[in-house]
Amino acid sequence: MTLEMSTTAEFEYIDIHGHVNFAAYEADREEVIRRARESGVAMISVGTQFETSKKAVELAETHGDMYAAIGLHPIHTTISRHDEKELGEGGKEFTSRGETADVNAYRSLALRSKVVAIGECGLDYYRLDGETVGKQRVEFEKMIDLANEVNKPLMLHIRNGSGLSAYADAHAILKSRAQVKGNLHFYAGSLEEAKPFLDLGYAFSFTGVITFARNYDEIVKYLPLGRIMSETDCPYVTPAPHRGKRNEPLFVREVVRAIAHIRGEPVEKVSTTIIKTAKKFFNINSEEMSDSRR
């Protein structure tokens, strides 16, 4: 398999969850996108609150090789630690810290054609205090209802913490409320926590952490290949051999290679299956994806 593809060929890799819409790429965003495109990598730019969601849509609409997901991340439902990689110094042009989702505003983004998922949204128990859990659940349910309304899948952020299983709580909410499928982004739960989501028909995506941490091997081997997708979560969790650098969509190739190595399967089989899974999951037209490289 070669990365020197003709301009009419389809992409060979897809980063289904990255944040090139974040401030971390303000200085060289177009160069980062170009590197990915020239190496056969398509990408989904993911919002974490309204302003970053809006930016993701704007980027997708001006780049044929990019799609968008829009939603409210659970850590942004209450006042949270400021991350300059996301918002930039001082959070300029970003108004959301402790956001209550304006469903009408999110709907206006969700209905645009390059938006392929709602999220990232979900439950994050890593840092809990006061009424955090209740607020997260209210906003999560808003995102689920919006996904149901526009019939687009959910991009799920779920993280355990404080001695609690966010996966168990999210599963209960999704089973009773969601009418669309979901992808568990950056899956970090146990095999037992994964099984109920498999029963719901959900997919799982993995980041560069699987290139240097072995505690994900069991779940990567266990899951059916057709339920696995690849992501970077850039600018975070840069994979080996690029650790120490800012992550970017191009590096999703290392994630795919790691999945293939862990499973003992050919890289070409894994990459082809992931592209097929992503197209079906996000309802991406094959001709559209091919045309974007012309």
N, C-alpha and C positions, 0 to 999 in steps of 0.2 A: 504494500500500500504506500503510495507516494503522496506527499503534501503539495507537489507541484501540479495543481489541478488546472484543467482548462477553464476558461471563463464561463462556460456553459454548464459545468459540472455542479452537482449538488454539494452541500457542505458535508464533511466527514465527521465533524464533532459539533456538539452543542453544549454551551454553558447555560443551563436552564435557570441559574440563579446567581447573578452578579450585580454589582452596584456601580457601574461606570457613570451613573448619574450623580454620584457622590462628589463632594468637594475634593477628595483625594486625587481626582483626575482633572482638576480644573486647568492645570498648566499644559497637559498633553493628551487630553481626551481623544482627539481625532487620531493621533498617532497610535494610541492603544487600540482603538477600534480598527484601524487599518491593519495593524499587525495580526489581529485575530482573523479578519477577513481573508488576508493573503495566505493564512495558514489553514484555511478551511474550517474556521470556527464560527458558527452562528451563536447568537446570544439573546438571553432575555434579561432586560434591565428591570430591577425590582425596587419598588417604592416601599418606604417604611412609615410614611406619614403623608399628608396631602401634598406638601411642596415637593418632596422627593418623588412622589408618585407622578405629579405633573411633569417633572423633569424627565422621568423615565419615558413617559408618553411622547414628549416633544422629541427626544432622541430617537425613539423607534420610528416616528413618523418622518424623520429626515435621513434615516439609514435603512436601506432595504434589508440588510442582514441582521436587523435587531427587532425584537418584540418587547412588550412591556407587561409587567404585573403591577397592579396598584392596590394599596391597602394600608392599614394601620397596624404597625408592629406593637405587640403587647407592652414592651418597655416604654413606649411613647404614649401610653394611656394615662400615665402619671408623670410628674416631674422626675426626670432621670438624669444620670450622669451625662454631661455634654461630651460628644465625640467629634473632634475637629475633622476627622477623616470623612465624617458624614455631612456635617453642616458647614464646615469652614470656620475660621477664627471668628468667635463672637456670634456664630449662627446667623450671619448676615443673610437676608432674603428668606430666612426660614422662621416661621412663626410658631411652629408646633413644639411645645414641651408641655406634656400633660394635655394632649389633644382629645377632644370629644368629637368623634367623626361626624361631619356634615354629610349625611347620606346622599343628599341631592348633589353635592359637589363631587363626591366619589362616583356617583352614577353617571354624571356627565363625562367622566374619564372612562369608566368601565364600558360604555357603549361604543367607544372608538375602536375601529377595526384592528389596529395593531395591538390592542390589549388582549392578552390571551389567558390571563388568570387574575384572580382576586387574592391579594396578599402581598407582602407576607403578613399573616395575622395568626393569632393563636393564643397560647398561654406560656408565660415565662415565669418560673418560680425561683429563679436564681437569687433574686433580691426581692424579698417580700416585706412589706410593712403596712400597718393600718388597713385601709380598705382596698389595697392593691388588687387582690384576687377578684373581688366583686366588680371593680371597674374593668379589669381585663375581660371578664366574662361578658359583660354588657357590650363592650366594643367588639369582641369576637363574634357575638351573635349578630351584630349589625352587618359584619363582613360576610358571614355565612348567608344571611338573608339576601344580601346584594348579589352574591354569587348565584344563589337560586334564581333570583329575578332575571339576571342577564344570561344565565345558563353558561357560565364559565367556571372552570375548576378552581379549587382553592390551593394557594401556595402557603403551606402551614409552617409556622415557627412554633415549636414546642420544646421546652427545656425544663427538666426536673430541677428541684432544689428545695431547700428548707425542710428536707425529710419527706417531701410530698411528690407524688407522681403526677406531673402535668400531663403525661401521656394518657393515663387512666381517665383523668378529668376531661381532657379534650375529646377522647373517644366517646365518652358518654354524651357530651354535647353534640358532637357531629352525628352520632348514630341517630339521635332523636330529631335533629334539626336540618342537617344537610341533605340536599337533593342532588348534589353534584359530587363528582369525584374529587380527591385531594391528593397532593404530594407532600410527604413529610420531608421538608428541606433540612439538610444537615442532620440526618437522623443520628441520634446519639443515645437512643434508648436501648433496652435489653431485647433479647430475642423474644422473651415472653410478652413484653410490651408491644412488640411489632405484630404479633399474630392476630390480635383483634382488628388491626388496620388492614392486614392482608385479607381478612374475611370481608371487609367493606369494599375490597377491590382497589385500595389505594396504592400509590407508588411511593418510592423512597429515593432520595438523592443523597449523594455523598460528595464530600469536599476533599481538598488536598491533605487533610489530616490522615487519610488512609494511606498516604505515601510514607508516613513516618511513625504512625501509632498502630500497634497490632491488635488493640482491643476491639477493632471494628471487623476483623477478619471473619469471625463466626457469622455475623449477620449478612455480610456481603456474600459469603458462600451459600448461606441458607436460602436467601430470597431467589425466586425465579428471575432469570435474567430480564425477562420482559417487564418486570416491576421496578427495575433499577434505572435511574438517570444520573447524569453527571453535572456537577456544578463547581464553581470556584468560591462563591460567597465573597468575591473580591470587593474591597482591597484586603480582606482578612485571610487568615489560614493559608498562607502561601505553601504550595507543595514542594517536596524535595524534587529536584536538586536546586530549587530556586529560593530556599528559605533564607530569610534575611532581607529579601527584596519585597517591594510592594507587589501584591498579587494582581493578576489581570486575566481576562478571559482566555488569552492564548494558552495559559497554563492548564486549562481543563484537559489538554491532551495527556498530561501526567496523571490526572485522576483516572481517565479511561484506561491507561496502561496499567495502573495499579489495580483497578477492578479486574482486568483480564489476568494479571499475575496472581492475584489472590484466588481467583476462581479456577485457574489453570486452563484458561480458554484463549483462543487466538484474539489478538487485539482487533483485527478486522471484524471478526464476528461480534465482539462486544460493541465496537463503535457503530457498526451498522444497525445492530438491534436497538441501541440507545436512540439513534436518530429516528428509527421507525416508531419507537415507543413515544418519543417526544412529539412527533408530528401528530400522532393519533390523540395523545393526551391533551395537547394544547390546540388541537384542531388547526394545525398549520398545513396549508396546501403545499403539496410537493412542488408544483410548478412555481408557486410564489417564492419558495425557498431557493429554487434553482435560478429563477430570474434575478434574484437580489445580487448575484455575483456577476452579472453581465455588465 
